[in-house]
Amino acid sequence: MSSDQNPPAEAGIANKITRRDALMAGTAAVVSRFAAPVGLSGALAGLAGVEPAAAEPAAPNIVYIISDDQGWKDVGFHGSDIKTPNIDKLAGEGARLEQFYAQPMCTPTRAALMTGRYPLRYGLQMGVIPSGGSYGLATDEYLLPQMLRDAGYKTAMVGKWHLGHAKTEYWPRQRGFDSFYGALVGEIDHFKHASHGVMDWYRNNKPLKESGYDNNLFGVEAAKVIDKHDGKTPLFLYLAFTAPHSPYQAPEEHVKKYADVADEQRRLYSAMISVMDEEIGRVVAALEKKKIRDNTIIIFQSDNGGVRSAMFAGESKVGGNLPADNGPYRDGKGTLYEGGTRVCGLVNWPGKVKAGDVNGMIHVSDLYPTLAAVAGAKMTKNKPLDGMNVWDAISEGKPSPRNEIVYNVDPTGGAIREGDMKLVWSAGVLERTELFDLAADKSEKTNLADKKPDIVKELKGKIVDLAKQMAPPLLMMEAIKLTFGAPPISADSSSLFNELGD
């Protein structure tokens, strides 16, 4: 099942039309729908003796916000006790994406967003890029910021990159962003801005020494980007917080707000989310001050489900009772169950996106062609997409064109959903096959594999087809290189004399 075999992005288009034709047709429709009739409004204003307002670009500004390891339930609009008034306001006035899927870990999700393609296509399907990793997102992929910049957007990134740090060719400025401020690796001390004692804090391509809590600094910087934007061209701002990823740290004034929370990790985790929420409020206020809020799409999502196992918490030490809450969904980050992949998400655009729940399936890779359509960007340089244009589902609550979710496929197995039936297959010596009906069992408690062998066979076949197409996992190749290609470690010869003297 190649990406070329997915159904077209626009419902009702004849089968002979290719996905690219459908996506470009969607682009034209969306642009014509939202293009501002500047000439006519200016003429009418002139006749009335009124100075016309400064013309906004026809294409909207885009502010894409990602949180880091946030649990599905850890927002107010999903019933959390964590205070997120700014996120809740965006959710209340926008589309709440209730079947929004990401990859089960940080790097793969960010890669899928940037490419519109499953990470298995370019070797990022396993784990994340570790601090010592030498690889990155393939440089022959045409990334979202490159596409938007080619369409006339000013592009800026603030926050966590995690798509390659060992070579400058992987860095944000070399991948389509006009400016970059933040961290390159996956996990840093939030106050020291360092990983394993090595500073990881940059402005553009230059290291930067700066004090302060990283998530506060990200919000301040994002507001500055908006304030300094000249408004002559649309803005794409990618804001990737490091909250609430471990290590669990937050400014003391925010921690005190959760003094009634007995568990220390949950207290710190909650404070981290509150800091992020305040900074999102700062960003919205900056858009309003700049008078561009009504022409700005704001998207918010977590990069994966909240962490429930210390194995997937990262490189810092955490306690046994991890603080994230994925609500009714099973397990969390690093797993292919719903708790690891179904994430909180929303889209807000005043007057253009209908408020309410969007219950159709949407995958993070869908945002690439969807934003291309809204922005009027040409998809002529990208490789075949796995993502679909889901703008009508987001903006109007229409049915999603997507009937399938590929959670992931790697050499150890995979998971795929078709309709409401989901297969989780661990294909090793200790093979485990699980089939769930998500319509009746969203918590994935009842394994139906023995009762529905035909469905199991069909979905296993699709996983095998994808496995035949996938690129070798770069993390696995890196591990082999480090294991068998590293120089030998020798003891200090001076210790021999100490031993002989005993």
N, C-alpha and C positions, 0 to 999 in steps of 0.2 A: 504494500500500500504506500505508494510514493506520494509526495506532497502534491504532485500534479493530478492525482486522482481524487482529491477532495472536491466536494461540490462547489459550484461557483459562489462568489461572495454575495451576489444579488439574487434573491429568490425570484423565480419565474423566468429566468433567462434561459433560452434554448440551450440544449446540451452541446450544440456545435460551437457555441461561444466559449472561448478559453477563459480560465480564471483571470488572467491579466486583462482581457477585454472587459470582463465583468467589473473588476476593480476600477479600471479607468472610467468605465461608464458611471460607476458610483462616484468617482472623483468629480466628474463633470456635473452630476446632479447636485452633489452637496455644495460645490462652489457656487453654482447658479442659485441655489436656495438661500445662501447666506451672504452673497456678495452685496455690499452696500451701494445703493444708487447715488454715489457722491455727486455726480454731475447734476442730476435733477434736483437734489436737495439744496445744492449750492445755488442753482438758478432761482429756485423758489425763495430762498433766503434773501437773495439779492433783490428780487422784485419787492419783497416786503420791507426792504431797507434794514435788514438784520444781518449782522456779521455772521457768516456761516461758521460752524464749529470746525475745528481742525479735523481733517479727514483721517479716519482710522484705516489701517490696511484691511482689505476685503477678507483676508484669511485671519482666523482668530489667533490670539496668543495662546500658548499651551504651557501650563505649569503642571509637571508630572512629579508627584511626591510619593516616595517609597519609604516605608518604615522597615525595620530590620528585626526579624524574628518575633513579630507581634502576634499574639494569639487571636484567633477569630473572634472570640467573645470580648477581648480587651479593648473595647470601645463602648462609649455610652449607648450608642444606638443599637447595640446588641445586648444591652442589659448589664454592662459591667459596673462595678463600683468605682472604677478608675474614672477620674474626671477628664472628659474630652469634649468640652462645650464647642470648640471651634470645628472639630471634625464632625460632631453631631449636627451642627448647623448646616454644614455643607451637605451632609447626608440627608437631612430633613428637607432641604430645598432642591435636591438633585436625585440622580438615579442610584439606588443602592443595589449593587451587583451581588445577588445572593447565591449565584452559582459561578463565582469567579475563581478560576484556577491558575495557580502558579506552579513552578517546579518545586520539588521538595527541599531545595537548598538555595543559598544566596547566588552564587555564580551562575548556575544554569538559568535561574529566573531572569536575571539581568541580561544574560545573553539572548534569551528568547525575546525579550522586549526590544532589544537593540536590533535584532535581525529579522523578526517575524518568522523565525524558523526554530524547529525543535533542536535543543542542544546536541542531540545524538547525531545531527548532520555534520558537526564540526568538532566532535571530540570532547565536549564539555558536559557530558551526561552523567559523569560520576563525581561525587563530592564537590569540593570547591577548590579554587586555586589556593594552596597553602602559602604561608609567608615565605617558605623556601622554594616555592615553585618558580620554574623558569619559563613556563608557557603562558599563553594568553588567548583571547578571542581572535580567531583567524583574521588576518589583515586583508584577505580577499572578500570578506563580507562587507556589504554596503549597509552601513549602520543608519539607524533612525536620524541622528543628528546630521549626518552627511546628506541624507535625502532632504531633510527640512532646510538645511543651509542652501542646497542647490535650488530649492523652491523660493529662496529669498528671505528665509528666517535668520535672525540673529540667534545664536545658540550659546547657552551657558550651562555649565554643570557645577553644582555645589553639593559636597558630601562625599559619600563612599562610592568608589569605582568598582573594585574587585573583579576586573576583567583582564588583568594582566599588569604587572608592575616591574618585571625583571628587565624588560627592554623598553626604551622610550617609544618605540613604534606601537606599543600597546596602549600608551597613555591617552587620556581623553583629548588633549589638544591635537593629537595626531589622528583622532578618530571622528572628527567632525565638530568638536566644540570650540567655539571662539574663545572661551575662557573656562578655567577650571580652578576650583578652590576646594581643598579637602584632602582626603586620604586615599591612597591607592590600594592598600591591602584590605583584608576582610575583617580584621579585628584590631582595635587599638585601645590603649588606656584613654579614657574619655577626657582626662585632665592633662595627661602628659603627652598625648598625641604620638605615642610610640608603640611599636610592636616588638616584643622581646628586647626592649631597651633601645631599639633603633627608631629614630624619629621618622614619622611617616605623615608629613604635613606639607602641602604644596600650594603655591599660587602659580597657576599656569605650569610651566615646566621647571620651576625653581623651588628648592626646599625653603620652608618658612618656619621661623621660630616665633611662637605666639602663645600667650597664656590664655586660659579660659576653658570653659566646658564646651566640648565640641559641638553638641547639638544647639546650644545657644549661639555659638559662632556661625553655624550654618544658617540659622534663621536670619541673623543680622546681615550676613553676606547676601542671601537671597533677596532681602528687601532692598539692599543697595543696588543689586543688579536691576531690579525693577525701576527704582528711582532714577538710575542713570540711563535707562533705555530711551533712545530718542523718539520712539514711536512711529518713525517713518516706515519701518518694516515690522512684521510680526516677530514676537519673541517666543523661543522655546527654552524654558527653564526646567532643567532636570534636577530635582532636589531630593537627595538620597540621605536620609538620616541614619545614624548609627544606633538609634534607640529603637527598641530596648535590648539590643544585643549585649551579651556579657562582654567584659566584666560589668556587673551591676553596680553602677555609680551614678550619683546625681548630686546637684548642689544641695547643701544642707537645708536651705529655706524650702525647697520642694519636698525633701524627705520628711520634714516636720509636718507637712500637710497630711501625711499618712501615718501619723504617730499611733493611731488606733489599730493599725495593721500589725498583728503580732509577729508574723514571719518576716524576718529581716530581708530576705531576697524578694519577697512579694512587695514589701514596702519600697525598696529601692527600684524595683521594676516599675511599679506604679508611678513613682516620681519621675522616672525617665520618660514615660509616656506623656505625663502632664507637661514636662518641659517641651517635648516635641509639639504637643497640641498648642501651647502658647506661641511657639515659633510659627506654626501654621497660621495662627491668628495674626501674627505680625506680617506675614506674607500677604494675606488677604487685605489687611489694612493698607499695605503699600500699593496694591493694585487699585484700591478705591481712591487713595490719595492721588494716584497718577491718572485717575479717571479712565482706566482701561478694564475695570472689573467686568463690565457687561460684555466685553469682547474677548473674554478669557475663559478657556476651558481649564478646569482644575480636576485632575485625576489623583486619587489616593488609593494606595494598596499596600499590603504587607508583602515582602518578598517570598515568604513561605509561612507555614504554620508556626505556632509558638513551640518552643523547645520543651519536650517532655522527657527526654533521655539525655543524661550527661554526655553520652557518646557524641551527640551532635551540638553540644553547647558552644564549642569553639576551643580555643587554646588556653583560656584562663580557667582557673579552678572555680567550680560551682558546688553547691551543696546538693543533697539528695532530693529534697522536695522542691522541684523547679517551679517557678512562679507563673508561667504562661497558662492561659485558659483557652482551650479551643472549643468550649461549649459542648454541644452534643457529638462532636466529631472525634473519631478514634485516633489516638496517638498524636504525633506531632512532627516537627521538623525532621527531615532525613528519612521519613517513611513515605510509602506510596498510599497510605490510608488518607481518608478525607482530612484528618487533623493536620497532616503535613502539607496538603496541597490546596485545600479550599480556604481561601483567605478573605479577610474583610476588604471590600473595595467599593469605590463610589466614583461617579462622574458628575460634575456640577458646571453648568453654563446657563446663566440667567436668561430665561426666555427661549432657550433653544433645547434644553434637556428637560423632559417631563419629570416631575418629582414622583417618586414611588419606587417600589421594589421591581427589579428586573430579574426574573426567575429563569431566563434562558441560559444555557451553558455559554460561557465566554472564557477563553484561554488568554493568558498574558501575551502570547504571540499574535493575537488578533488586533492588538492595539497598534501594531506597525501599519498594516494596510488601512485600518480605520482612521488613524490620524493622517495618513497620506491622503485619503479621500477628503477629509475635512479641510486639510491645508492646501489642497490643489497641487500636491507634489506628484512628480512623475516617477513611476516605478519602472524604470528602464534599465537600471544598473544592478538591481538586486537579483539574487538567485531565487529559484522557485520557492514560493512561500508555503508554510503550513498554516499561517494565520489567515483569517477571513475578515472581510469588512462587516463589522457588527454594529455600524452606526445606527441603523434603524431600530435595532433591539435596545440600544442604550438610550437613544434620544426620545423614542416614542413608545417603548415597551412592546414592540412587535416581536414575533417569534425569532429566536436566534437561528441563523442558517446552519449553526453547528449542531451536529447530532453525535459527535464523537469527541472524546478527550483522550489524548495520549499522555498519560501521567509521566512515563519515562520508560526507556528501554536501554539496558546495558548488558554486558556479558553474563550477568548473574540472574537476569530475568526482566520483568517489566510489569506494567499495569496499563489497562486500557478500559475505557468506558464507551459503550454504544447504547444510546438511549438511556435507560435506567439500569442496565446490567453492567456491572464492573467486575473485571477479572484482575486479581493480584496473583502473580505467578513468580515464585522463587524457583528457578530452574537450575538446581544443583544436585549434588549427591543426595542431600536431604530435601528433595523436591516438595514444595508446598503449593497447593492450588486452592485459591479461595474465590468464590463467586458471590457477589452481593447484589441484591435488588435495592438500589438506593431510594426508590420511591417509597418502599415499605420499611426500609431499614437503613436510615441515614447514618446510624452509629456503627454499621458494619459488624453486627453481632452474630448474624446467622449465615453460615456458609452453605450455599446451595449447590456447590460444585458436583456433588454426587447425584443430585436430583435433576440437573440440567446439563448432561454431558455434551449435547449438541452445541449449546451456547459456549461451553468451555472450549470445545474443539475449534469453533469458529474464531473466538477471540485469541486463543493461543496461536492460531495460524497468522493472524494479523501482527502479533508481536514478533513472530519468527520472520515475517516479511520485512518488518522494520529493522530487525536485527541484521538482516542481510544487507541493508542499505547503510547502516551506521558507520561512522568513522571510528577508528580505534580510540578508546578513552585516553585522553592526554594525561590524566592523573595516574593511570595504570602504567603508561609508558615512562612517566617521570619516576615512579617508584622503582621500576625495573632498572632504570639508568642509575639511580642513587644506590640501589642495592648491589648491583654487579659492576658498576663503573666507577665507584668511589675509590680513592686511594686507601691503602690499609692504614689502620690506626695502630701505632706502636707505642708501647709503654716508654716512659722516660728512663733512659739507661741509668741515671743516677740513683733510681730507686733500688737497683740491683745491689749496690754497695750497702744500702741500709739493711736489706734483707740478709746479706752475707754476714753483717755484723751482729745479727741477733743470735 
